[in-house]
Amino acid sequence: REKGQLARGIMADGFSILFVAVTALAYASGSQRPPHIVVILADDLGWNDVSFHGSDQIPTPNIDALAYNGIILNNHYTPALCTPSRSALMTGKHPIHIGMQHNVILEAEPWGLPLKEKTMPEHLRSAGYSTHAIGKWHLGFFRQEYTPLFRGFDSHFGYYQGFHDYYNHTVKATFDPYDGYDMRRNLDVDWSAVGKYSTDLFTNEAVRIIKEHQTSRPLFLYLAHLAPHTGNERDPFQAPDEEIAKFPHIQDPERRVYAAMVSKLDQSVGEVVTALRTRGMLDNSIIVFMADNGAPTFGIHSNRGSNYPLRGIKITPWEGANRCVAAVWSPHFKNNQRVSNQLMYMTDWLPTFYSAAGLNLEDLGDIDGVDMWSALVNNEESRRNEIIYNIDYVKNVYYAALRHGDWKYMIGTVYDGFADQWYGESGRLEKEVRYEPREVLRSKAGIAFSGFITKQQIKDKIASKKKENLTEKSQISAKLKWKLLREDRILALRREAVIDCGARNKTTKCDLLNGLPCLFNIKEDPCETDNLADKNPEILKDLEKIVARYHQTVVPPNNRPAEPEADPALWNGVWSPWHDTIDILIDDDRMFTNIMGIVVILLCAIAFLILVIKVSTISVPSFPINTVNVISIFKTGDEDYIKKDTSEK
């Protein structure tokens, strides 16, 4: 298997070198080079836990700087859980179409993203990209061929599981007694990481890769942070003391540490943007910051995140689980510094990146993602009009949710409706803190974008001077694309990005436990307060038909039960691809059984041959000589001889 992977890697590198050589000629002729692509994925980040969505409680100046200088994606949707969300991102396919829709891959479960699915890094690497993964994987590791280096990444520094301890990097299984270490550099266990904070480790690795990257080749960097997911249940909330000390205004101690975890995540964004600016890579980059799903305000692995004012939490079919934080920046956008309500789904990033790189979308095959590049660049209407949240059975209870246009259809819920209400802190009107736009401009990301934009303004001014004999004032205003972010613009964008649900006193209740569907106008009622099913029976019927069509395409879940053989105690205390060793043992056992079978058959054959040979060499028994003579006489019929012989006796 490793030889096969090596061969594929060599072939991929060969194609990559050929691609770079060929496209270099295109670059020389003036064609746009494929952009560097950086995806920063936050884990379990709540809608309300970035300050550009209106909360004053947790300042996120670097994330805000990226969002305000780029496009705030206020209608960006993801699956409701980690594994389904990442599978959608990596394949461009909806989880229901690849068997990844049901819950997550638990620590000791032997399954993963199907090997037949070609991933985003595989597509991009075959097109000449250098591909690097940092942080969380959570798409399977029970066999090595499911891990990042075998799924298209040139390197991986991080962990295979869904979470780990921020400092000692161990993972205690959620429902099993298994406990072990989980941090690797490529295929090797990295013990040097012990005692170092995960967010810092992943940030430093991202900066190192950017600094060492050969910029003539396009870069795909996938930075999948642990933050702000909790660690193990024995010590779930972890952040440096100096970071926690910044949030004395937060009364709840768990939320206070969560704020520190988010703050470290924010600093990471600043470091990455600064590194790109230092290397001159911002000139041709796409930077995406987004959450994989909503926050789990309570329940298993609760991090006290807030999806306010949206309804529901992680794992549910409500907006709080699926409508998630997202922003994108690129110098190629014609209209930056805006809030977008263009409908977009996690599967759309693969074709969008592919289109941005000038590649042939037909190479991606039959996927669910929609190319949004032109819509983002030119601020056009979204090419997506529909999202299937999920179709699944949880504890034998069917649920499904669909958004079509402005309308959302829901039937059934999860875990007896335990999280079907509104949760989380608003973070508004904090007495001890207030939002400071100046901190956004002074953040590392804010400074990097300011420096980049200023450089572009100067380039445009010089170009305009050469092109026309303009006055100084005309030269300054000639190019309106590059505009420095200002405090008043920050406040205006923030107001536009805030979701306001208004009063909830005039609503029609939605009770999904009674088996009846609910219908919401998400554009007018993003907080899902007013069930309009009874008032719009025709719309309800139309959406039910669409859900029924999706139901016909559902692939059964790939989930498999946990195996005790995964216990790290059996593998030197490390979470490891246990099936690789088991497969070898099984193969050896089968080989031994086959050999023993062959040996038994050979022994039986030899014994049979010996018996046959013995039988064939015995023509008559051993008789006395006289008896032989008698026999001979009978054969010859010589009666005289018989008489003679008898008289002699």
NUGU-910856 format. One line per field, with one value per residue (C-alpha): residue number from 1; x, z, y. Coordinates in Angstrom, 2 decimals. Each point is the difference from the previous one (the first is absolute). Layout:
BEGIN
num	[NUM/...] .
xx	[X/...] .
zz	[Z/...] .
yy	[Y/...] .
REM end
This chain:
BEGIN
num	[1/2/3/4/5/6/7/8/9/10/11/12/13/14/15/16/17/18/19/20/21/22/23/24/25/26/27/28/29/30/31/32/33/34/35/36/37/38/39/40/41/42/43/44/45/46/47/48/49/50/51/52/53/54/55/56/57/58/59/60/61/62/63/64/65/66/67/68/69/70/71/72/73/74/75/76/77/78/79/80/81/82/83/84/85/86/87/88/89/90/91/92/93/94/95/96/97/98/99/100/101/102/103/104/105/106/107/108/109/110/111/112/113/114/115/116/117/118/119/120/121/122/123/124/125/126/127/128/129/130/131/132/133/134/135/136/137/138/139/140/141/142/143/144/145/146/147/148/149/150/151/152/153/154/155/156/157/158/159/160/161/162/163/164/165/166/167/168/169/170/171/172/173/174/175/176/177/178/179/180/181/182/183/184/185/186/187/188/189/190/191/192/193/194/195/196/197/198/199/200/201/202/203/204/205/206/207/208/209/210/211/212/213/214/215/216/217/218/219/220/221/222/223/224/225/226/227/228/229/230/231/232/233/234/235/236/237/238/239/240/241/242/243/244/245/246/247/248/249/250/251/252/253/254/255/256/257/258/259/260/261/262/263/264/265/266/267/268/269/270/271/272/273/274/275/276/277/278/279/280/281/282/283/284/285/286/287/288/289/290/291/292/293/294/295/296/297/298/299/300/301/302/303/304/305/306/307/308/309/310/311/312/313/314/315/316/317/318/319/320/321/322/323/324/325/326/327/328/329/330/331/332/333/334/335/336/337/338/339/340/341/342/343/344/345/346/347/348/349/350/351/352/353/354/355/356/357/358/359/360/361/362/363/364/365/366/367/368/369/370/371/372/373/374/375/376/377/378/379/380/381/382/383/384/385/386/387/388/389/390/391/392/393/394/395/396/397/398/399/400/401/402/403/404/405/406/407/408/409/410/411/412/413/414/415/416/417/418/419/420/421/422/423/424/425/426/427/428/429/430/431/432/433/434/435/436/437/438/439/440/441/442/443/444/445/446/447/448/449/450/451/452/453/454/455/456/457/458/459/460/461/462/463/464/465/466/467/468/469/470/471/472/473/474/475/476/477/478/479/480/481/482/483/484/485/486/487/488/489/490/491/492/493/494/495/496/497/498/499/500/501/502/503/504/505/506/507/508/509/510/511/512/513/514/515/516/517/518/519/520/521/522/523/524/525/526/527/528/529/530/531/532/533/534/535/536/537/538/539/540/541/542/543/544/545/546/547/548/549/550/551/552/553/554/555/556/557/558/559/560/561/562/563/564/565/566/567/568/569/570/571/572/573/574/575/576/577/578/579/580/581/582/583/584/585/586/587/588/589/590/591/592/593/594/595/596/597/598/599/600/601/602/603/604/605/606/607/608/609/610/611/612/613/614/615/616/617/618/619/620/621/622/623/624/625/626/627/628/629/630/631/632/633/634/635/636/637/638/639/640/641/642/643/644/645/646/647/648/649] .
xx	[0.00/2.82/1.83/-3.18/-0.40/3.65/-0.51/-3.10/1.93/2.82/-2.51/-1.77/3.29/0.89/-3.29/0.43/3.45/-1.37/-2.92/2.31/2.22/-2.92/-1.83/3.18/-0.26/-3.58/1.05/2.65/-2.64/-2.08/-2.51/-1.11/1.95/-1.97/-0.47/1.37/-2.89/-0.05/-2.91/-0.13/-2.64/-1.19/-1.46/-3.41/0.13/-3.31/-1.70/0.09/3.62/1.64/-0.37/-0.95/-3.38/-0.80/1.25/2.26/0.89/2.85/2.02/1.34/1.87/2.03/-2.96/-1.98/2.77/-0.13/-3.81/-0.34/2.75/-1.56/-3.51/-2.06/-1.94/-3.19/-1.84/2.67/-1.18/1.78/-1.03/-0.78/2.93/3.79/0.42/-2.87/1.16/3.59/-1.07/-2.14/2.93/2.48/-2.19/-2.47/-2.72/-2.80/0.50/-3.24/1.55/3.18/-1.28/1.48/-3.25/-0.47/1.74/3.82/2.84/0.48/3.45/0.01/-2.28/1.43/-1.36/0.82/-0.46/-0.39/3.25/-1.78/-0.66/2.59/0.78/0.63/3.78/0.17/-1.70/2.18/3.25/-0.64/-0.35/3.41/-0.81/2.17/-2.44/0.38/-2.34/0.35/-2.06/-3.14/-0.78/-3.06/-0.63/1.27/3.31/-0.73/2.09/2.91/-1.46/-2.78/2.42/1.04/3.21/-1.97/-2.86/1.91/2.04/3.77/0.33/-2.06/0.70/-2.84/-2.30/-2.29/-2.84/-2.79/1.75/2.85/1.46/1.45/3.24/0.70/-1.86/-1.65/-3.49/-2.35/-2.67/-3.45/-1.88/2.78/2.79/2.77/2.57/3.10/2.25/-0.93/2.44/1.94/2.38/-0.84/-0.07/2.23/-1.19/1.21/0.86/1.77/-3.41/-0.80/-0.54/-0.49/-3.37/-1.68/-1.17/3.55/1.47/-2.35/0.49/3.79/-0.17/-2.17/2.41/2.97/-1.60/-0.79/3.54/1.60/-2.43/1.33/-2.37/0.28/-2.18/-3.58/-0.58/-3.00/0.17/-2.70/0.25/-2.62/0.25/-0.99/-1.28/-2.48/-1.03/0.43/2.68/-0.67/-2.89/2.45/1.35/-2.12/0.77/3.67/1.79/3.11/-0.51/1.03/-2.74/-2.69/0.90/-1.24/-3.63/-0.89/-3.32/-1.26/-1.53/-0.31/3.49/-0.50/-1.06/2.92/2.47/-1.94/0.49/3.75/-0.02/-1.75/2.47/2.93/-1.76/-0.37/3.71/0.73/-1.88/2.11/3.25/-1.02/-1.07/3.21/2.10/-1.76/0.58/3.69/0.51/-1.87/-2.64/-3.02/0.27/-1.50/-1.77/-3.41/-0.37/-3.07/-0.83/-3.02/-1.50/-0.63/-3.38/-1.77/0.99/-1.13/-1.22/-0.72/0.09/2.87/3.22/-1.78/2.29/-2.52/0.04/-2.92/-2.00/-2.19/-2.44/-0.32/-1.99/1.55/3.55/2.52/-1.50/-3.56/-1.77/-0.53/1.84/2.26/1.67/0.16/0.18/3.57/2.69/1.80/2.02/2.23/2.63/1.75/1.55/-1.91/-3.39/-1.31/-2.08/1.61/-1.15/-3.54/-2.50/-1.25/-3.34/0.86/-1.08/3.02/0.68/3.14/0.09/0.37/3.60/1.54/-1.47/0.47/3.73/0.32/-1.63/2.19/3.06/-1.24/-0.45/-2.57/-3.00/-0.84/3.07/-1.89/-2.59/-3.48/0.03/-2.62/2.05/-0.75/2.67/-0.37/3.15/-1.63/-2.75/2.59/2.31/-2.73/-2.58/-2.52/-3.03/0.83/-0.18/-1.29/-3.68/-0.33/1.63/-0.81/1.07/-0.20/-2.14/0.67/-1.33/1.16/-1.06/-2.41/-1.69/-0.11/0.88/0.64/0.50/0.12/0.39/-1.38/0.23/-1.16/-1.97/1.13/-1.78/0.60/-1.42/1.23/2.85/2.89/0.27/-3.60/0.31/2.49/1.45/-2.89/-0.08/2.17/3.20/3.19/0.98/-0.76/3.19/-1.78/0.16/2.92/0.60/3.74/0.92/-0.97/0.84/3.12/0.32/3.48/1.14/-1.03/2.17/2.91/-0.18/2.67/-2.43/-1.26/3.54/0.85/-3.08/0.63/3.57/-1.10/-2.79/2.29/2.52/-2.73/-1.20/3.52/0.32/-3.31/0.95/3.28/-1.80/-2.60/2.70/1.57/-3.32/-1.44/1.05/-2.35/-0.08/1.17/-3.60/-1.12/2.92/-0.97/-3.64/0.73/0.15/-2.83/0.54/2.62/-1.43/1.49/-2.29/-1.18/-1.68/-3.31/-0.04/0.71/-3.00/-2.26/1.00/-0.44/-3.53/-0.80/1.43/-2.05/-3.11/-2.90/-2.95/-2.17/-2.80/-1.05/-3.37/-2.04/1.06/-1.46/1.65/1.94/0.00/1.94/-0.70/-3.63/1.01/-1.30/2.20/0.91/0.51/1.97/0.81/3.70/0.52/-2.68/0.36/3.62/-0.54/-2.78/-2.62/-3.12/-1.18/-1.89/-0.87/-3.76/-0.06/1.94/-1.11/0.99/3.55/0.20/-1.12/2.53/2.87/-1.10/0.30/3.54/0.97/-1.50/2.20/3.08/-1.07/0.29/3.69/1.03/2.90/-0.10/2.34/3.51/0.00/1.51/0.02/3.07/2.63/2.04/3.01/0.22/0.98/3.28/1.18/0.58/2.03/2.57/-2.51/-0.60/-3.15/1.14/-1.41/-0.70/-1.50/3.29/1.63/-3.11/-0.14/3.61/-0.74/-3.09/1.94/2.78/-2.56/-1.65/3.39/0.95/-3.35/0.49/3.56/-1.06/-2.77/2.47/2.39/-2.77/-1.01/3.61/0.50/-3.18/1.13/3.43/-1.54/-2.32/2.86/2.06/-2.92/-0.54/3.69/0.13/-3.07/1.31/3.37/-1.56/-0.98/-0.35/0.60/3.38/-0.34/2.48/2.02/-1.78/-3.33/1.24/0.99/-3.47/-1.50/2.41/-0.92/-3.68/0.71/1.88/-2.30/3.06/-1.53/3.21/1.80/-2.74/0.36/3.80/-0.14/-2.48/2.11/3.07/-1.87] .
zz	[0.00/0.92/-3.25/-1.92/1.81/-0.68/-3.68/-0.07/1.80/-2.52/-2.84/1.66/0.49/-3.61/-1.21/2.36/-1.39/-3.54/0.95/1.47/-3.08/-2.40/1.96/0.40/-3.72/0.50/2.86/-2.20/-2.62/2.53/1.12/3.63/2.17/2.20/3.37/3.30/2.03/3.80/1.90/3.75/1.61/3.55/1.98/1.69/-0.20/0.80/-2.34/2.68/1.05/-2.62/0.72/-3.58/0.72/2.71/3.29/2.15/2.36/-1.97/-2.20/-3.17/-1.71/-2.42/-1.16/-0.29/-2.08/-2.46/-0.12/-0.39/-2.63/-1.88/-0.16/3.03/-1.07/2.03/-1.82/0.21/1.01/1.18/1.21/3.73/1.16/-0.40/-2.13/-2.44/-0.38/-0.80/-2.41/-1.86/-0.19/-1.18/-2.67/-1.18/0.67/2.50/2.89/-0.89/-3.35/1.42/3.20/2.32/1.32/3.28/3.08/0.11/-0.10/3.64/1.25/-0.35/-3.01/-3.16/-2.80/-1.92/-3.12/-2.78/-1.87/-3.34/0.65/-1.48/2.41/-0.41/0.55/-2.50/-2.63/0.75/0.23/-3.41/-1.24/1.34/3.53/3.03/2.59/3.79/2.84/3.55/3.04/0.14/-2.48/1.28/-3.27/1.05/1.01/0.75/-3.06/-1.08/-3.46/1.52/1.48/-1.52/-1.77/-1.86/-0.87/-1.97/2.53/-0.34/3.75/3.18/3.49/2.39/1.35/-1.42/2.54/0.50/2.89/2.47/3.08/-0.85/1.90/0.37/-3.25/1.38/-0.96/2.41/-2.03/0.38/0.93/0.47/2.58/-2.57/0.42/-2.03/-1.66/-3.33/-1.68/-3.15/-2.44/-3.22/0.94/3.06/3.57/1.13/3.70/-0.11/-0.04/3.59/2.25/-2.84/-0.66/-3.09/-1.48/0.16/-1.46/-2.97/-0.55/0.05/-2.46/-2.38/0.18/-0.60/-3.09/-1.43/0.68/-1.65/-2.90/-3.54/-1.14/-3.68/0.83/1.27/3.65/1.53/3.79/2.08/3.59/2.00/3.53/3.17/1.43/1.38/0.36/3.54/1.06/1.97/2.44/2.92/-0.98/-2.79/0.19/-0.60/-0.82/1.22/3.23/-1.59/-2.58/2.53/2.00/-2.88/0.66/3.62/-1.21/-0.83/3.17/-1.03/0.45/-2.83/-2.43/1.20/-1.03/-3.24/-0.78/0.53/-2.37/-2.64/0.60/-0.70/-3.18/-1.00/0.53/-2.25/-2.85/0.47/-0.14/-3.18/-1.83/1.06/-1.28/-3.36/-0.19/0.88/-2.80/-2.53/-0.37/0.78/-3.59/-1.21/2.85/1.17/3.79/1.50/3.69/1.09/2.64/-0.70/1.80/2.78/3.66/2.51/2.73/2.21/-0.20/-1.07/-0.53/0.82/-0.39/1.20/-3.44/-1.07/-3.21/1.08/-1.35/-2.14/1.18/1.00/0.53/-1.68/-1.23/-0.45/-3.27/1.18/-1.34/3.06/-1.06/-3.75/-0.73/0.99/0.22/-3.31/-1.74/-3.06/-1.30/-3.35/-2.03/-2.99/1.36/-1.74/2.96/3.37/3.32/-0.25/1.70/-2.27/0.25/-2.92/0.92/0.28/1.33/1.16/-3.15/-2.14/0.97/-2.13/-3.34/1.04/0.64/-3.16/-2.04/1.61/-1.07/-3.59/-0.03/-1.83/2.28/-1.96/1.61/3.31/-1.28/1.47/3.14/1.95/0.31/-2.01/-1.47/1.85/-1.27/-2.51/2.49/2.63/-2.37/-1.69/2.83/-2.12/1.10/1.54/-2.32/2.93/0.90/2.14/2.95/1.44/3.65/0.58/-0.27/2.71/2.76/3.54/2.51/-2.65/-0.29/-3.52/-0.57/-3.04/-0.71/-3.27/-1.00/-3.40/-0.79/3.09/1.36/2.43/0.50/3.04/1.24/2.99/2.31/1.89/3.50/1.00/-0.74/2.84/-1.76/-2.01/1.65/0.16/2.05/0.59/1.11/-2.07/0.96/-0.65/2.26/2.04/2.73/0.36/-3.67/-3.27/-3.60/-1.21/-3.80/0.51/1.41/-3.28/-1.96/2.39/0.03/-1.82/-2.76/-0.18/-0.37/-2.66/-2.07/0.42/-1.24/-2.94/-1.03/0.27/-2.27/-2.54/0.10/-0.77/-2.89/-1.42/0.40/-1.85/-2.73/-0.40/-0.30/-2.84/-1.66/0.10/0.92/2.98/2.77/3.43/1.27/-3.05/0.39/3.58/-0.88/-3.29/1.61/2.45/0.48/2.71/3.01/3.44/2.72/2.28/3.39/-1.31/-2.66/2.66/2.06/-3.07/-1.07/3.54/0.20/-3.34/1.10/3.20/-0.11/1.80/0.73/1.56/2.43/0.37/1.59/-3.19/-1.14/-0.96/1.86/-1.77/1.88/-1.99/2.56/-1.10/-3.40/-1.93/-2.32/0.55/-2.53/0.44/-2.17/0.81/-1.70/2.11/3.03/0.29/3.64/-0.88/2.33/-2.17/-1.44/-3.23/-0.97/0.48/-1.90/-3.03/-0.77/-3.68/0.77/2.66/-2.52/-2.61/2.47/1.15/-3.61/-0.22/3.23/-1.36/-3.11/2.19/2.06/-3.10/-0.30/3.60/0.48/3.19/2.74/0.17/3.81/1.72/3.72/2.13/0.25/3.13/-2.23/-0.44/3.66/0.04/2.88/-2.69/-2.13/2.33/1.39/-3.40/-2.10/-3.09/-3.23/1.77/-2.97/-1.90/2.59/0.39/-3.77/0.01/2.80/-1.78/-3.25/1.85/1.67/-3.33/-1.56/2.86/-0.33/-3.75/0.41/2.61/-2.30/-2.83/2.30/1.10/-3.61/-0.97/2.91/-0.92/-3.62/0.98/2.29/-2.78/-2.49/2.40/0.46/-3.73/-0.64/2.61/-1.40/-3.55/0.88/1.71/-2.86/2.23/3.62/1.09/-0.18/0.60/-3.02/-0.19/-0.08/-2.78/-1.90/0.45/-1.34/-2.91/-0.75/0.07/-2.40/-2.37/0.46/0.39/1.93/-0.12/1.91/2.63/0.47/0.23/2.52/2.14/0.05/1.06/2.98] .
yy	[0.00/2.39/-0.83/0.75/3.31/0.84/-0.72/2.19/2.74/-0.16/0.16/2.93/1.84/-0.67/1.41/2.95/0.81/-0.29/2.25/2.64/-0.08/0.33/2.66/2.03/0.73/1.12/2.30/1.55/0.75/1.91/-2.61/0.02/-2.41/-2.43/1.71/-1.19/-1.46/0.17/-1.54/0.70/-2.19/0.67/-2.90/0.49/3.81/1.66/2.47/2.68/-0.58/2.21/3.68/0.92/-1.67/2.52/-1.42/2.20/-2.83/-1.66/2.37/-1.66/2.86/-2.16/-2.05/3.24/1.59/-2.89/0.16/3.77/0.22/-2.91/-1.41/-0.99/-3.09/0.37/-2.79/-2.68/-3.49/-3.12/-3.45/-0.06/-2.16/-0.25/-3.13/0.71/3.60/-0.93/-2.72/2.56/2.43/-2.62/-1.63/2.63/-2.58/0.02/-2.44/-1.83/-0.92/-1.55/-1.63/2.64/1.52/-1.87/1.43/0.08/-2.51/-0.94/-0.80/-3.80/-0.34/-1.63/2.16/3.16/2.07/-2.62/-0.58/0.23/3.69/2.36/2.81/3.72/-0.32/-2.87/2.14/3.02/-1.97/-1.53/3.58/1.01/1.15/-0.65/-1.35/0.12/-0.96/1.26/-0.96/-2.09/-2.77/-1.96/-1.81/-3.41/-1.57/-3.67/-0.78/2.17/0.45/2.13/2.56/3.36/-1.04/-2.67/2.38/2.64/1.97/0.37/0.48/-0.18/1.28/-0.65/-2.67/-2.65/0.16/2.51/1.80/-0.35/1.62/3.41/-0.69/-3.73/-0.89/-3.11/-1.16/-1.73/-1.77/1.54/-3.17/-2.57/-0.38/0.39/2.76/0.87/2.56/1.59/2.38/-0.78/1.53/-1.75/-3.71/0.29/0.55/3.45/-0.19/3.37/1.71/-1.04/3.00/2.47/1.65/-1.47/3.30/1.38/-3.19/0.07/3.72/-0.32/-2.89/2.05/2.94/-2.31/-1.54/3.45/1.26/-3.03/-0.28/0.41/2.73/-0.90/-2.99/0.54/-0.92/-1.73/0.32/-1.66/1.26/-1.92/1.34/-1.84/3.29/0.65/-3.66/-1.25/-2.45/-3.19/-0.10/-0.12/3.43/1.46/3.73/0.85/3.23/1.86/1.96/3.29/-0.44/-0.88/3.11/2.19/-0.95/0.89/1.43/-3.52/-1.44/-3.66/-1.57/-2.50/2.71/2.12/-2.70/-0.57/3.71/-0.45/-3.00/2.12/2.83/-2.33/-1.12/3.65/0.62/-2.97/1.65/3.12/-1.98/-1.83/3.16/1.75/-2.92/0.15/3.74/-0.39/-2.54/2.15/-2.69/2.21/1.28/-3.28/-1.76/-1.15/-0.12/-1.64/0.04/-2.03/-2.25/-3.67/0.16/1.86/-0.03/-2.67/2.35/-2.99/-3.80/-2.25/1.95/3.26/2.99/2.64/1.60/2.18/-0.18/2.93/1.02/-3.13/-3.00/-3.32/-1.21/-2.29/-3.33/1.35/0.88/3.61/3.07/0.20/-3.24/0.57/3.73/0.72/2.64/0.54/2.68/0.04/2.41/0.22/2.82/-1.37/1.09/3.08/1.03/-0.65/1.46/-1.30/-2.28/-2.76/-1.79/-2.27/-3.52/-2.29/-3.50/-1.81/-2.16/3.12/0.73/-2.76/1.16/3.64/-0.48/-2.08/2.74/2.68/-2.01/-0.01/-3.77/-2.09/-0.65/-3.14/-1.59/-0.01/-2.45/-0.26/2.14/1.96/3.20/3.12/2.28/3.32/1.70/2.34/0.87/0.93/1.88/2.03/0.13/-1.87/-1.94/-3.36/-2.99/-2.04/0.08/-3.10/-1.76/-3.40/0.23/-3.74/-3.11/-2.52/-2.23/0.70/-2.64/-1.28/3.40/1.45/3.64/2.15/3.69/1.94/3.63/0.97/3.69/1.86/-2.95/-2.67/-3.32/-2.19/-3.29/-1.97/0.93/-1.57/-1.44/0.71/3.70/0.59/3.07/1.43/3.41/3.14/-0.03/1.96/3.46/3.08/1.86/3.29/3.02/-1.28/2.60/-0.57/-0.31/1.61/-0.68/1.84/0.31/1.42/-3.35/-1.63/2.43/-0.51/-3.80/-1.99/-0.91/3.59/1.34/-2.59/0.84/3.73/-0.38/-2.13/2.39/3.01/-1.72/-0.74/3.61/1.21/-2.46/1.16/3.64/-0.53/-1.94/2.73/2.64/-1.90/-0.61/3.50/3.49/0.23/2.55/-1.12/-0.21/-1.97/-2.37/-0.78/-0.65/-1.75/-3.40/-0.59/-3.72/0.30/1.77/0.11/-1.27/2.81/0.00/1.29/-2.73/-2.64/1.10/0.12/-3.52/-1.29/1.36/-1.63/-3.37/-0.19/-2.21/1.63/-2.27/2.67/-0.83/-3.64/0.58/-0.51/-3.43/-3.35/-2.86/-2.72/-3.29/-2.57/-2.71/-0.29/-1.38/3.01/2.07/3.64/2.77/3.23/2.98/0.20/3.35/1.67/-2.25/-1.22/-0.96/-2.48/1.40/-0.08/-3.32/0.75/-3.58/0.43/3.27/-1.28/-3.57/0.18/1.10/-2.69/-2.61/1.16/-0.20/-3.45/-1.19/1.37/-1.77/-3.22/0.30/0.44/-3.00/-2.17/0.91/-0.70/-2.43/-2.12/1.27/-1.46/-0.11/-3.03/-0.89/0.60/-2.71/-0.85/-0.62/3.79/0.45/2.01/-2.20/-2.63/2.40/1.56/2.49/1.64/0.19/-1.89/-1.53/-3.26/-1.81/0.10/-2.24/-2.13/-0.44/-1.18/-2.44/-1.25/-0.33/-1.85/-2.25/-0.72/-0.66/-2.35/-1.78/-0.31/-1.26/-2.56/-1.11/-0.43/-1.89/-2.35/-0.60/-0.67/-2.42/-1.82/-0.17/-1.31/-2.64/-1.06/-0.24/-2.12/-2.36/-0.27/-0.67/-2.77/-1.70/0.13/-1.70/-3.10/-2.40/-3.17/-0.88/-1.40/-3.83/-2.88/-1.21/-3.33/1.69/2.16/-3.09/-1.42/3.15/-0.07/-3.63/0.87/2.75/-2.30/-3.02/-2.38/-2.92/-2.07/2.64/-0.02/-3.71/0.28/2.73/-1.91/-3.22/1.99/1.40] .
REM end
